[in-house]
Amino acid sequence: MKLLTHNVLTSKCIRGVTVGYPLLIKATNVKVSEVEFKPDFVAKVLPKIEWDVLANAAESLGHWQNLPKELPNNYENDTDFLKKIHRVLLEVEVIQGELICPESGRKFPITNGIANMLLNEDEV
Amino acid sequence: MSQNVEPFKGLKKLNRKLAKLHHILKRDINISTVSTPTNNLVLCNSGLVNGLTEDQVFEHFSKHGEISNITMLPGKSCCFVSFSKKDSATSAYECFNGKLNISQNNRPVYLSFVEEVPKPSIEVIWNELPPGLLVFKNFISTEEELNLLKLIDFNHEQCGLLKHRLVKHFGFEFRYDINNVDKNQPLDQSVPTETDFLWLKLAQIQPEFKGFKPDQLTVNHYAPGQGIPHHIDTHSAFEDPIICLSLGSSIVMEFKKDGTHTCVLLPQRSLLVMSGESRYDWTHGIVPRKFDIIKTKLGGYTCLKRTTRVSFTFRKVLSTGKCECFYRSKCDSFLNCNIEEKMAVQLEKMHVHKVYDNIANHFSNTRHKPWPNVMDFVQSFDSGDFLVDVGCGNGKYLSNNTHTFEIGCDRSANLIEICRNRKFEAFLTDCLSIPIRDNCIDGVISIAVIHHLANESRRLQAIQEIVRILKKGGKALIYVWAHEQVKNKQKSSYIMQDRKNRKGTKEMNGQCLTSAQQVSLDSGNITLPVHSNRSNFQADDLLVPWKLKGDEEENESVFLRFYHVFKEHELEELCLKVENVRILKSYYDQGNWCVLFQKM
């Protein structure tokens, strides 16, 4: 699971959970694998994401690389910055661990990089 | 007839043969033959299983006197003829025993006298009309008959050729593939006004049918020897009543319900009205033969030679498309209605989720080529856009774009595993609750997924979920399998993959009617038809086999996947039930109904 995916995931489908966002990450195995860097893509994605959520998630995994706490202005041409963000968004992957619903504490296992978001019949 | 009678060969041989046959009769149906003449003869070696028909028996034996009864026993190689007079029976016996070659392969038939004739398990009733059935004799004059016949020229006009008869439609085409009309496609020729006088006449005789005005007419042309298989006119297709005018020839129509089997004579120029129970609960059909045996009022039989019959069947299309009759066991509206929620959950678990996990590898190996229209949609997005593939399978649409972020999700762990091995971003979820935030996705595709949901509220919920995760202005493309596998005379590639289907369009319609069978699920009391692969669909909700070959040839296992196949406009209507949906495009693509919509 990439952190860009984590940025949109929620547990709000659980009955009784209203926001279910952001999900906490507890990782036992994190891998960084190279993905082709496309500055234009990263620049276009940034306005769409929740910066704080990304920052906290990356920090909890130890991959924030001292990036700023707030999304800076004029990042479009800052290749260094975009490269770092590219790494956070697409290259850092949780291979093993779990996602935790902030409201109910329900755990969703992550195995072999795949988050299992399936709910039981009595949870929906 | 003379060529059928061989010269008498030898008494000894005949007696030996008869003794053997008598023994079989005794053992098989517990009938003892007698040596002294009676009114009843048994044809010891010939019956329904040998292809002998009632009219063949009648044709020969009636030459010896009045027949009072013919008893054909289902599944037996013997039958019985009873005469009004003993002399007639004796005469027939002497003339035909061992000499009349109407048994199988033109072998001679062997006869004996019997005291009593067994009663067939299903007795044919004569001239007792099923409830709701009316026959008006001489409803029209010979002149009116001629005028009506002149309306249709089967020699020159365009008409359909069914396996057993010629047919022409007015108002709406009756489609034999779906046993229904397409309400949205009226024909240029509506029901001829020359038939209007019938309804005034009917209202006078039978005031309850005042106001009946059909908007659909099917004209059938039956040559002698042609018939129509037993059927009930689709409940949801037409209103009550269904009315049939017989022109050119009289005919016997059979009606069946449960164990009851009744024969009704439809005289030339008569009007048949099927309403109530007779319309909804009884099947009707015409046996293909050249003459009808008719039971007379006195109890005897007489024969009626068929000539060319033209029938006008008048029907009124049921505009709501939903039948509300009480005859539920025969009612498609009732039978096809929603599978209840609990059952739907079990059905999907057993016949969708488990199946895909079992067939994942084989399924994935058969899914390489992306469909061009889906590809065009996927590639229409801007750089940095988020795309979600709901029910991504092996991820065949996840790798075609380098400038968007694509996430796949599926219900099958084994399919998601395949995506992961192909380095695609994917997670495991059910499409009924997608774990993605509201209003954050630019594009969604859901290709061949929603048809696996077992009732309408679940299918609606899946679309609601897609709409929920979409941004305002975001677009989604949904594909579902179509009930209609032959569209505009073009067969879908699914149908075409069966070599048998590559010839004519019409042939297929006939052949697949028989191939559906029923299986019961052990998850509950639901019975669904099993689809015969590469044929037209016979039901909306059905099980489709997936054959999985093992390591060795004989190790083939069959998995049944649940499908709800969509009728034309059904997907559009479902999408429009969700708020903020604007349909941009709705089309048919290779056996699928497809909707492209935008969130407002």
Interface residues (C-beta under 8 A of the other chain):
Chain A: M1 K2 L4 T5 V8 L9 T10 S11 K12 C13 Y21 E36 K38 D40 F41 V42 A43 K44 V45 K48 N112 G113 I114 A115 N116 M117 L118 L119 E121 V124
Chain B: V345 D382 S383 G384 D385 F386 T402 H403 F405 I407 C409 R411 A413 I416 E417 R420 E425 A426 F427 L428 T429 D430 L432 S433 I434 P435 I436 R437 C440 I441
